[in-house]
């Protein structure tokens, strides 16, 4: 198993050998920043999607 770990370290040295941050998994601030990047910058307009659904007569 140790040989497999070293193989990845040699192939991707830019990843480093240090510990991995847990911030993305536990931080509300990190979550909010990522949510804004994904949804606010995407142009997704949920209001428009609701109007289309209402006009089509289908319920969601």
Secondary structure, DSSP 8 states (H G I E B T S, - for coil): -HHHHHHHHHHTGGG-SS----HHHH-HHHHHHHHIIIIITTT--HHHHHHHHHHHT---
